[in-house]
Amino acid sequence: MSKRGSSLASRYARSIGAKLIVILVLFLVVPAVIYGRFQAADEERRSFMLESVRSHGAAIAQALANDLGRPDGDVFSMVPQRLQLFESRTMRLRLLFSPAAEDDLSDFFYVATAPASTLEQLELERTLFRETGLLSDVWSSCSGMVELSRVTAAPDAGRELLVSITPIQTARGCWALIASLALDDDVAASLIEPYWQRPEVIAAAVIYVAMASLLILILLDVRGALKRFERHARRIAAGGSHGRSFRRLNKVPELDGVAGEFDAMVKRLNDVSADIRSTAEEQVHALKTPIGTIAQSIEALRRAVPDDNARAHRMMGIIDQSRQRLSSLIVAGQRTTEAAALLASPPRQPVRVDELLKELCTDFEGPCEARGVRLRAEIEASAVVLGSEELLEAVFENVIENAVGFSPEGSSVVVRLVGTGGGVRIIVRDSGPGAADDVLARLFEKGFTKRPASAMNRGGGHFGLGMWIVNRNVRALNGRVSARNADPSGLEVTIDLPVAEPR
C-alpha cells in the first residue's frame, strides 16, 4: 500500500463516522451469532428434556407390563393404585385399554390417571382427545411407541404438552400409556415457546438494545457537536465573528476547553488583522511625507539647474525615476500587507457584484478609449457576495487592467457575469497574445510578471503583485480563480465566488 493510501486509511480509521458504522455492524452481527448459538443449545436442551420424559414414560410402562400381563386377578382394580406410585407434580399419566379383537377406536377405555381424575373429567378429556384426533395416535401406538410434541387442551381448562404414547401388548388387548406435561410449569412451557419469546431472551434483548442505543447516541452527540463547530466556523467565516462564540454554542462539557481555544484563536486572528492594517497605514503615511519632499526638491533643483547642464538634468531624471519606483514599491507593499490581513480576517458584508462590475466597467471606459480598446460588459445575472467592495474592487480592477494592458489597439475586452447555481462566475477575456504554458502555471505567483523591464524602470507599478492579490482575495472569499488561453487568441480569467446564503 502506498504512503498516501496508508495515510487515507489511517485518517478514515480515526473518523467518528467510520467508528459509528463499525459499531452498527458489530451490534447487528454479534446478536445474530450469539442468538444462533444459544438457540442451538436450547434446541439440544429441549430435545434432551423431551427424550427424558419419553424415557420416563417407557420405564413406567415397562414397570406396569408385568402387572398388566397377568392372566388371573382383577387387573383393572389393581392398576390405578400401581399408577399412583409414579405420580409427579409436572407429569400427567393416562392409561387406556383396547380389548383384543376389537378394531373400533371408540373401544379404548380409560383405566387410570395420575394424578387421579373424576369421571366427569375423564369423559370430557376423552371427548377432547377424540375431537383432536389423539385416539387415532393411540390406536397407531399399538404397533409401536408414538413420540409427540403436541399441545392439546386439558379438561381443567389448562393446556398440556403430549410427549409420548407407549403401547403395552398383552393377551387381553393393547394398553397405551400417555405421558404429558402440564404447561403451567415453567420448564414445560419453555419446551414449546419460540426461543425469542423466552423472558430471559427478551430481557437480554432490551438491555442490549438500550446499551447499543446509548453508545450510538453518544457517538452521534459528539459528531453533532463537531458538526455544529464546523457550521459555526463557516458562519464566522461568512459573516464575521461579532456576537458569535464557540463556547456559547457548545453543549458538550468535555468540549468547553476546545471551544474556548477556538474563541481565543478567532480573537487573535481579528487582533492580528487589525494590527497589520494599522501598521501598514502608519508606515505608508510616514513614508509619503519624505517622498513628497523629495519630489518638491527635485522640481526646485530642476528649475535652478541651467538648461545646458545635461548631466545634472540626467541625474535628476534618474532620481525622479527612483522616487517614482520607491513610491510604487510603498503602494505595492501596502497592498501586500492588506492582502495578508484580509486572509487573517476577511470582511463579510453583502455586496452586489453585478452593480459593482457595472460601475467598474464605466470607470474603465476612459482608459480603454485612450488605448483604443473597447470594453464590453455582459452582466447576465444579479448576485450578492459576502465580502467588501474594497476587496472585490481590487480583484476586478487588477484583472480588467491586466486584460486592457495586453489587448492590442482596436480589440475588445469582454467582462461577463453569469450565475452557476450556488455561486456566481465572472469571466474577463481579452484579445491579446495569450500566455505560454509556463506563464499560465505561474500567473498567480507573488512577484511573477512578464511586463517589459522598461515599464518598471520608468517607475511603473507592475511588480508581479496584481494577479497574486487577485488570487489571495478570491481565496479569502472562499472562491477560485483560474486562467486559460482563449480561442483563437487572448487570455480568459475565470473567477468563481459563492453567493451569500439567505438569512
BALUM-317466 format. One record per residue (C-alpha): x, y, z. Coordinates in steps of 0.1 Angstrom, whole numbers, padded with zeros to 4 digits, always signed. Example, Ala and Ser with C-alpha at 12.3 -4.5 7.8 and 13.67 -1.06 7.14 Angstrom:
2
+0123-0045+0078
+0137-0011+0071
# end
This chain:
503
+0000+0000+0000
+0013+0034-0009
+0021+0060+0017
-0009+0082+0006
-0032+0052+0007
-0019+0043+0042
-0025+0079+0053
-0061+0079+0040
-0068+0046+0057
-0054+0059+0090
-0075+0091+0086
-0107+0072+0080
-0099+0048+0108
-0100+0077+0132
-0133+0091+0118
-0162+0091+0142
-0185+0082+0112
-0164+0052+0104
-0164+0040+0140
-0202+0045+0141
-0206+0023+0110
-0183-0004+0125
-0203-0003+0158
-0236-0006+0139
-0222-0036+0120
-0210-0053+0152
-0242-0046+0170
-0261-0063+0142
-0237-0093+0136
-0229-0102+0172
-0265-0107+0183
-0272-0129+0153
-0242-0151+0160
-0249-0153+0197
-0286-0159+0192
-0278-0188+0168
-0255-0204+0193
-0280-0200+0222
-0309-0212+0201
-0289-0243+0191
-0281-0250+0228
-0318-0245+0237
-0328-0270+0210
-0305-0295+0224
-0318-0289+0259
-0354-0292+0246
-0346-0325+0228
-0329-0338+0259
-0358-0330+0282
-0384-0344+0258
-0364-0376+0254
-0361-0378+0292
-0399-0376+0296
-0404-0402+0269
-0378-0425+0285
-0395-0420+0319
-0429-0429+0303
-0413-0460+0287
-0398-0470+0320
-0432-0467+0338
-0448-0488+0310
-0422-0514+0315
-0428-0514+0352
-0465-0519+0346
-0461-0546+0320
-0459-0575+0344
-0490-0565+0363
-0510-0558+0331
-0500-0591+0315
-0512-0614+0344
-0539-0637+0331
-0555-0640+0365
-0566-0614+0390
-0586-0582+0388
-0561-0561+0368
-0584-0531+0364
-0588-0526+0401
-0551-0530+0409
-0536-0508+0381
-0549-0474+0394
-0531-0480+0427
-0499-0490+0409
-0501-0460+0385
-0504-0436+0415
-0469-0447+0426
-0455-0429+0396
-0474-0397+0402
-0453-0364+0399
-0461-0328+0401
-0453-0319+0365
-0461-0351+0346
-0496-0364+0339
-0501-0401+0331
-0531-0418+0315
-0536-0455+0310
-0560-0466+0282
-0570-0501+0272
-0584-0516+0240
-0597-0552+0242
-0583-0577+0219
-0600-0585+0186
-0616-0550+0186
-0608-0525+0158
-0630-0496+0168
-0613-0466+0182
-0642-0460+0205
-0633-0492+0223
-0603-0475+0240
-0613-0471+0276
-0597-0450+0304
-0584-0473+0331
-0564-0450+0353
-0549-0415+0355
-0522-0400+0377
-0530-0376+0393
-0565-0391+0397
-0594-0375+0378
-0631-0376+0383
-0654-0395+0359
-0667-0362+0345
-0631-0350+0338
-0623-0384+0322
-0653-0382+0299
-0646-0346+0289
-0610-0355+0283
-0619-0385+0262
-0642-0363+0241
-0614-0337+0236
-0590-0365+0225
-0615-0378+0201
-0621-0343+0186
-0583-0336+0183
-0575-0369+0167
-0554-0382+0196
-0573-0415+0198
-0560-0422+0163
-0525-0418+0176
-0534-0442+0205
-0546-0468+0180
-0514-0464+0160
-0493-0468+0191
-0503-0504+0194
-0478-0512+0166
-0450-0491+0182
-0443-0461+0206
-0456-0428+0192
-0434-0397+0200
-0454-0365+0202
-0447-0328+0208
-0482-0316+0205
-0501-0291+0227
-0537-0300+0234
-0565-0288+0257
-0569-0303+0291
-0603-0308+0308
-0594-0284+0336
-0593-0255+0311
-0555-0257+0310
-0531-0269+0283
-0508-0299+0281
-0478-0310+0260
-0483-0346+0249
-0449-0362+0248
-0453-0399+0241
-0477-0428+0238
-0462-0461+0249
-0480-0494+0240
-0481-0525+0262
-0493-0556+0244
-0510-0583+0265
-0532-0612+0258
-0562-0593+0269
-0555-0564+0245
-0535-0533+0239
-0527-0509+0267
-0515-0474+0260
-0497-0451+0285
-0499-0414+0276
-0472-0392+0291
-0478-0354+0291
-0466-0323+0308
-0488-0295+0323
-0479-0262+0306
-0485-0242+0338
-0450-0254+0348
-0422-0231+0336
-0400-0259+0324
-0427-0275+0303
-0437-0241+0289
-0402-0235+0278
-0403-0266+0256
-0429-0252+0232
-0425-0215+0231
-0401-0200+0205
-0367-0192+0219
-0370-0155+0211
-0402-0153+0233
-0384-0166+0264
-0384-0140+0292
-0346-0141+0297
-0341-0136+0259
-0365-0106+0258
-0348-0091+0289
-0313-0096+0273
-0325-0080+0240
-0339-0050+0258
-0307-0045+0278
-0286-0050+0246
-0307-0025+0225
-0306+0000+0254
-0268-0003+0256
-0263-0001+0218
-0287+0029+0216
-0268+0047+0244
-0234+0042+0227
-0247+0052+0193
-0264+0083+0208
-0231+0092+0225
-0212+0090+0192
-0239+0109+0173
-0239+0136+0200
-0201+0140+0198
-0203+0140+0160
-0232+0165+0161
-0212+0188+0184
-0182+0187+0160
-0206+0194+0131
-0220+0224+0150
-0185+0237+0154
-0180+0233+0117
-0212+0252+0108
-0204+0279+0134
-0169+0283+0119
-0184+0286+0085
-0208+0313+0097
-0180+0332+0113
-0160+0330+0081
-0192+0340+0062
-0203+0369+0084
-0176+0378+0108
-0173+0368+0145
-0192+0397+0161
-0215+0384+0187
-0207+0347+0180
-0189+0323+0203
-0179+0287+0201
-0183+0284+0239
-0219+0295+0239
-0227+0272+0210
-0211+0241+0226
-0234+0217+0245
-0208+0191+0254
-0190+0199+0287
-0159+0180+0276
-0155+0203+0246
-0156+0235+0266
-0118+0238+0265
-0117+0233+0227
-0145+0259+0223
-0126+0284+0245
-0094+0279+0224
-0114+0284+0192
-0128+0317+0205
-0093+0328+0216
-0079+0319+0182
-0107+0339+0164
-0099+0369+0186
-0062+0366+0180
-0068+0365+0142
-0090+0396+0144
-0064+0414+0165
-0036+0404+0142
-0056+0415+0112
-0064+0449+0127
-0028+0454+0138
-0014+0446+0103
-0038+0471+0087
-0030+0497+0113
+0008+0492+0109
+0006+0493+0071
-0014+0526+0072
+0011+0541+0096
+0041+0531+0075
+0026+0544+0043
+0017+0577+0060
+0051+0580+0074
+0069+0574+0041
+0046+0596+0019
+0059+0628+0036
+0096+0624+0028
+0088+0611-0007
+0067+0642-0013
+0095+0664+0000
+0119+0646-0024
+0095+0653-0054
+0093+0690-0045
+0130+0693-0041
+0136+0677-0075
+0113+0702-0091
+0131+0731-0074
+0165+0717-0084
+0153+0712-0120
+0144+0749-0122
+0177+0760-0106
+0199+0740-0128
+0208+0757-0162
+0193+0741-0193
+0227+0735-0208
+0238+0712-0179
+0227+0680-0195
+0245+0658-0169
+0227+0674-0140
+0193+0671-0157
+0200+0634-0164
+0209+0627-0128
+0177+0645-0116
+0157+0623-0140
+0173+0592-0125
+0165+0605-0090
+0129+0611-0101
+0125+0576-0116
+0139+0561-0084
+0115+0583-0064
+0085+0571-0085
+0097+0535-0082
+0101+0539-0044
+0065+0553-0043
+0052+0523-0063
+0070+0499-0040
+0054+0515-0010
+0020+0512-0025
+0027+0476-0035
+0039+0468+0000
+0007+0483+0014
-0014+0462-0009
+0006+0431+0000
+0001+0438+0037
-0036+0444+0033
-0039+0412+0014
-0023+0393+0043
-0046+0410+0067
-0076+0400+0047
-0066+0364+0048
-0065+0365+0086
-0099+0382+0090
-0117+0388+0057
-0146+0413+0059
-0180+0397+0052
-0207+0423+0042
-0232+0417+0014
-0220+0432-0019
-0240+0434-0051
-0214+0420-0075
-0234+0429-0107
-0237+0466-0097
-0200+0468-0087
-0189+0453-0120
-0211+0478-0140
-0196+0507-0121
-0160+0495-0127
-0167+0490-0164
-0180+0525-0166
-0148+0538-0148
-0126+0519-0172
-0142+0534-0203
-0118+0564-0203
-0086+0544-0200
-0099+0519-0227
-0107+0547-0251
-0072+0562-0246
-0057+0528-0256
-0082+0523-0284
-0097+0492-0267
-0134+0485-0265
-0148+0473-0231
-0180+0453-0233
-0199+0443-0202
-0223+0414-0203
-0240+0412-0169
-0265+0383-0172
-0274+0378-0136
-0275+0396-0102
-0258+0382-0072
-0248+0391-0036
-0214+0380-0023
-0202+0383+0013
-0170+0404+0013
-0163+0441+0009
-0163+0464-0020
-0127+0472-0015
-0117+0435-0016
-0138+0428-0047
-0127+0461-0065
-0091+0450-0061
-0099+0417-0077
-0119+0431-0107
-0096+0461-0112
-0065+0440-0114
-0080+0415-0138
-0096+0441-0161
-0065+0463-0160
-0043+0433-0169
-0067+0424-0198
-0067+0460-0212
-0029+0463-0208
-0023+0433-0230
-0050+0440-0256
-0038+0455-0289
-0054+0487-0302
-0087+0481-0319
-0095+0449-0300
-0121+0444-0273
-0122+0431-0237
-0154+0412-0225
-0165+0411-0189
-0193+0386-0183
-0212+0377-0151
-0233+0345-0150
-0250+0325-0123
-0238+0290-0115
-0265+0276-0092
-0248+0280-0058
-0224+0307-0069
-0215+0334-0095
-0189+0333-0122
-0171+0364-0136
-0152+0359-0169
-0128+0385-0182
-0115+0378-0217
-0090+0399-0237
-0078+0397-0273
-0041+0398-0266
-0014+0373-0274
-0023+0349-0246
+0003+0332-0224
+0026+0303-0227
+0021+0272-0206
+0049+0281-0182
+0034+0316-0177
-0001+0302-0170
+0014+0279-0144
+0030+0309-0125
+0005+0336-0134
-0008+0339-0098
+0026+0336-0080
+0038+0365-0060
+0064+0387-0078
+0059+0370-0112
+0054+0393-0142
+0060+0393-0179
+0058+0430-0183
+0088+0446-0201
+0116+0457-0177
+0114+0492-0192
+0079+0496-0178
+0092+0491-0142
+0123+0511-0148
+0102+0540-0158
+0086+0540-0124
+0056+0518-0133
+0038+0499-0105
+0040+0465-0120
+0059+0442-0096
+0040+0409-0102
+0015+0416-0074
-0017+0423-0093
-0027+0387-0101
-0012+0374-0069
-0035+0398-0050
-0064+0386-0071
-0057+0350-0061
-0053+0359-0024
-0085+0380-0023
-0106+0353-0041
-0093+0326-0018
-0102+0349+0012
-0137+0349-0002
-0138+0311-0004
-0137+0313-0042
-0115+0301-0071
-0097+0318-0099
-0081+0303-0130
-0068+0314-0163
-0065+0297-0198
-0058+0307-0233
-0089+0317-0253
-0097+0305-0288
-0085+0319-0312
-0064+0343-0292
-0063+0361-0259
-0064+0352-0222
-0095+0342-0203
-0096+0346-0165
-0125+0330-0146
-0135+0339-0111
-0160+0317-0092
-0174+0331-0060
-0200+0317-0036
-0232+0337-0032
-0245+0348+0002
-0269+0324+0018
-0303+0339+0027
-0306+0345+0064
# end
